[in-house]
Amino acid sequence: MVGIGEAMVLLEPGAGRTLETATAYSVHVAGAELNACAAVAALGGRPALVTRLGDDPFAARVHETARRLGVSLDADTDSARPTGIFFKEPVSSDARRVHYYRAGSAASRLGPEALERALAHHPRAVLVSGLTAALGEQPAELFRALAGHPEFSTRTWLVIDANLRPALGRWEESLAAIRDALPVTRLLIVGADEGEALFGTSDPGEIAHAAMSTGCREVVIKDGKRGCHWIDPEGHPRHLGSVATTVVDTVGAGDAFTGGYLWARLDGADPEAAALIGSRLAALVISAVGDTTGLPGPEKAAEIMRTAEHTTGLIERIRPLTFGERAR
């Protein structure tokens, strides 16, 4: 799979400190699509991220982190604009506040050419998010290109993770971009709270019906502490409670769920098993500081897959499904 989006440097004050009082920061690299790609890589997939970075030291850090996470980076260099940065500060034992400094970043110039770069990798799925749509006019044009591209009516899955962020601005433009792409979307991953903004309802069944009535083929609904809702073959939402036991840092959990669910579906799992796999990854991520720090190593990843298989009995692992078969 290939993600299209922004990878940024993340700075976070040490334990017990705020941005006002911090004298030192831990430094990470993150971004919604990069985090999801990292989850895919942790489970054995082959992800790539198409992005734009500045001609600066932070770009080198992004390249090194992507390599370590197992994500192939397809990054244009923009000498006129910087790599994005954001800060995360604790507001309680299990919650963080995020401050973005990404206006005018290199990735704010991601446009339709990024889609052609993504498709040149011959992916089985392309992942984008509402975060990317909010970065500027050219990313909005990227979404318009998605909506009209014939590739998504044939072989390749278009996957949208709503990831709505009012703090970034361009709110109505982001909503419109996602809605315009829904008719060619193979999989929509959306929060129950985001359903209210996109479809006027936070009810999982109504969200699924509204999305699928546009032509979107599959929906999974993230519901925070309550877990998630997957959709059965009859179109009814089924609830899976959160499997988290330790909550340290919730930022990045939704991205881990997205990567786990998508990879499992591409690998042949049904929605129930995929929801469990995504939930297990999300639980690991929120148990550690950093958006990808808690992702599993190979042995833990194999255990997650075995658990999902034994719990649901529904994973089909003879061969990957193709778009023309069970994907329909």
C-alpha positions in Angstrom: 0.0 0.0 0.0 1.0 3.6 -0.5 0.1 6.5 1.7 0.1 10.1 0.5 0.6 12.8 3.1 2.8 14.8 5.4 5.6 13.4 7.6 6.7 15.8 10.3 9.1 16.1 13.2 7.3 15.8 16.6 8.7 17.4 19.7 7.3 16.5 23.2 8.3 17.9 26.6 9.6 15.5 29.2 7.5 13.9 31.9 5.8 16.5 34.2 6.6 19.4 31.8 4.4 21.6 29.6 5.5 23.6 26.5 5.8 26.6 28.8 8.1 24.9 31.3 10.0 22.4 29.2 13.8 22.7 29.1 14.2 19.6 26.9 12.1 17.6 24.4 11.9 14.1 23.1 12.0 14.1 19.3 10.1 11.7 17.0 8.8 11.6 13.5 5.1 11.2 12.8 2.1 12.0 10.5 -1.1 10.2 10.0 -0.2 8.4 6.8 3.3 7.6 7.9 2.0 6.1 11.2 -0.5 3.9 9.3 2.3 2.8 6.9 4.5 1.9 9.9 1.7 -0.3 11.3 1.4 -2.0 7.9 5.2 -2.6 7.9 5.1 -3.9 11.5 2.6 -6.6 10.3 4.8 -7.6 7.4 3.3 -5.5 4.6 5.3 -3.4 2.1 4.2 0.2 2.5 5.5 3.4 0.9 4.8 7.1 1.6 4.6 9.7 -1.0 5.3 13.1 0.5 7.3 16.4 0.2 10.0 17.5 2.5 12.1 20.7 3.0 15.8 20.9 2.2 16.7 20.9 5.9 18.0 18.6 8.7 14.5 17.6 9.7 14.0 16.0 6.3 17.1 13.8 6.9 15.5 12.7 10.2 12.3 11.8 8.4 14.2 9.7 5.9 16.1 7.8 8.6 12.9 7.2 10.7 11.0 5.9 7.7 13.8 3.5 6.9 13.9 2.2 10.5 10.1 1.7 10.5 10.3 -0.2 7.2 8.5 2.4 5.1 9.8 3.2 1.7 9.9 7.0 1.3 9.1 8.7 -2.0 9.8 12.3 -1.1 10.2 15.3 -3.3 12.6 18.0 -1.9 11.2 21.6 -1.7 14.1 24.1 -1.2 11.6 26.9 -0.7 9.5 25.4 2.1 10.3 23.7 5.4 9.5 20.2 6.7 6.5 20.4 9.0 6.8 20.4 12.8 4.3 19.8 15.5 4.4 19.7 19.3 2.5 17.5 21.7 2.0 18.3 25.4 0.3 16.3 28.2 -3.0 17.7 29.5 -3.7 14.7 31.7 -2.4 11.2 32.4 -3.9 9.9 29.2 -4.5 12.9 26.9 -2.3 15.2 24.8 -2.8 18.5 23.2 -1.3 19.0 19.7 0.1 22.2 18.3 0.8 22.2 14.5 3.4 24.3 12.7 2.7 23.1 9.2 1.2 26.0 7.3 3.3 26.7 4.2 5.2 23.5 4.7 6.7 21.5 1.8 3.8 19.0 2.0 1.2 21.8 1.7 2.2 21.7 -2.0 1.3 18.0 -2.5 -0.9 18.0 -5.6 -2.3 15.7 -8.3 1.3 14.7 -9.3 1.6 13.0 -5.9 -1.2 10.6 -7.0 0.7 9.7 -10.2 3.8 9.0 -8.1 1.8 6.8 -5.8 0.3 4.8 -8.6 3.7 4.3 -10.2 4.4 2.0 -7.3 1.6 -0.3 -8.6 0.0 -0.5 -5.1 -3.0 -2.6 -4.2 -4.2 0.3 -2.0 -3.7 4.1 -1.8 -4.3 5.7 1.6 -5.2 9.4 2.1 -6.7 11.3 4.9 -8.7 14.5 5.6 -5.6 15.9 7.2 -4.0 16.1 3.8 -7.0 17.7 2.3 -6.7 20.5 4.9 -3.1 21.4 4.0 -3.9 23.8 1.2 -5.4 24.2 -2.3 -3.1 21.9 -4.1 -3.8 19.0 -1.7 -7.5 19.7 -2.3 -6.8 19.3 -6.0 -5.2 16.0 -5.2 -8.5 14.8 -3.8 -10.3 16.0 -6.9 -7.9 13.9 -8.9 -8.7 10.9 -6.8 -12.4 11.3 -7.4 -11.9 11.2 -11.2 -9.1 8.7 -11.6 -10.1 5.4 -13.4 -7.6 3.4 -11.4 -9.9 3.3 -8.5 -12.8 1.7 -10.4 -10.6 -1.2 -11.6 -7.7 -2.7 -9.6 -6.6 -0.4 -6.8 -8.3 0.3 -3.5 -8.8 3.9 -2.6 -8.8 4.1 1.2 -9.8 7.3 3.1 -9.2 7.8 6.8 -11.4 10.9 7.6 -8.9 12.2 10.2 -10.7 15.6 10.4 -8.8 18.4 12.2 -10.7 21.7 12.7 -7.6 23.3 14.1 -6.0 23.1 10.6 -8.7 25.3 9.0 -10.2 24.7 5.6 -12.9 22.8 7.4 -15.6 22.9 4.7 -13.1 22.3 1.9 -11.9 19.1 3.7 -15.4 17.8 4.1 -16.2 18.5 0.5 -13.0 16.8 -0.7 -13.8 13.6 1.2 -17.4 13.5 0.1 -16.4 14.0 -3.6 -14.1 11.0 -3.4 -16.5 8.7 -1.7 -18.1 7.2 -4.9 -14.7 5.6 -5.8 -13.7 4.8 -2.2 -13.1 1.1 -1.5 -12.8 1.6 2.3 -13.7 4.6 4.5 -12.3 4.7 8.0 -14.1 7.3 10.1 -14.6 8.3 13.7 -18.1 8.2 15.2 -17.7 11.9 16.0 -16.5 12.6 12.4 -19.7 11.0 11.1 -21.6 13.9 12.6 -19.6 16.4 10.4 -19.6 14.2 7.3 -23.1 12.7 7.4 -25.1 14.5 10.1 -25.1 11.4 12.4 -22.8 9.7 15.0 -24.8 6.5 14.9 -22.6 3.7 13.4 -25.4 2.1 11.3 -26.4 5.4 9.9 -22.8 6.4 9.1 -22.3 3.2 7.2 -25.6 3.5 5.3 -24.9 7.1 4.4 -21.3 6.4 3.2 -22.3 3.3 1.2 -25.2 5.0 -0.4 -22.6 7.2 -2.2 -20.9 4.2 -3.7 -18.3 3.6 -1.0 -17.9 -0.1 -0.6 -16.8 -0.6 3.0 -16.9 1.3 6.2 -15.3 0.8 9.6 -16.0 3.2 12.5 -13.5 4.1 15.2 -15.2 5.0 18.5 -12.4 6.0 20.9 -12.5 4.4 24.3 -15.6 2.5 23.2 -13.6 0.6 20.6 -14.9 0.3 17.0 -17.7 -0.9 14.8 -17.2 -3.1 11.8 -19.9 -3.9 9.2 -21.2 -7.4 8.7 -22.2 -8.8 5.2 -25.8 -7.8 5.7 -24.7 -4.2 6.3 -25.3 -4.1 10.1 -22.7 -2.6 12.5 -21.1 -4.9 14.9 -19.3 -3.6 18.0 -15.8 -4.6 19.2 -14.9 -3.1 22.5 -11.5 -1.5 23.2 -8.8 -4.1 24.1 -6.5 -1.4 25.6 -5.2 -2.1 29.2 -2.7 0.7 29.6 -3.2 4.2 28.4 -0.1 6.5 28.2 -0.5 8.5 25.0 -3.5 8.2 22.8 -2.2 10.2 19.8 -1.4 7.8 16.9 -3.8 5.0 18.1 -6.3 5.7 15.3 -3.5 5.6 12.7 -2.3 2.2 14.0 -5.9 0.9 13.8 -6.1 2.2 10.2 -2.9 0.5 9.2 -3.8 -2.8 11.0 -7.3 -3.0 9.6 -6.3 -2.1 6.0 -3.3 -4.6 6.0 -5.5 -7.4 7.3 -8.2 -6.8 4.7 -5.6 -6.7 1.9 -4.1 -10.0 3.3 -7.5 -11.7 3.2 -9.0 -11.2 6.6 -12.7 -10.4 6.9 -13.8 -7.2 8.6 -14.3 -8.8 12.1 -10.8 -10.2 12.2 -9.4 -7.0 10.7 -11.1 -4.9 13.4 -9.5 -7.1 16.1 -6.0 -6.8 14.5 -6.4 -3.0 14.2 -7.6 -2.8 17.8 -4.7 -4.8 19.1 -2.2 -2.4 17.3 -4.0 0.7 18.6 -3.8 -0.8 22.2 -0.1 -1.3 21.9 0.5 2.3 20.5 -1.4 4.0 23.4 0.6 2.1 25.9 3.8 4.0 25.0 4.9 7.6 24.4 5.2 8.4 20.7 3.0 7.7 17.7 4.7 4.5 16.6 6.9 3.5 19.6 4.5 0.8 20.7 4.2 -1.0 17.4 5.0 -4.7 17.6 8.1 -6.5 16.6 7.9 -9.6 14.4 7.1 -12.1 17.2 4.4 -9.9 18.7 2.9 -9.2 15.3 2.7 -13.0 14.6 1.0 -13.5 17.9 -1.6 -10.8 17.0 -2.4 -12.5 13.8 -2.7 -15.9 15.5 -5.0 -14.4 18.1 -7.3 -12.9 15.5 -7.4 -16.1 13.6 -8.3 -18.2 16.6 -10.8 -15.7 18.0 -12.8 -15.2 14.9 -12.0 -18.3 12.8 -12.6 -16.2 9.7 -9.2 -15.2 8.4 -8.5 -16.6 4.9 -4.8 -16.8 4.4 -4.5 -19.0 1.3 -3.7 -16.1 -0.9 -4.3 -12.3 -1.0 -7.7 -11.2 -2.2 -7.9 -9.2 -5.4 -10.1 -6.3 -6.2 -12.3 -8.3 -8.6 -13.0 -11.1 -6.1 -14.0 -10.7 -2.5 -13.2 -7.0 -2.6 -16.5 -6.5 -4.4 
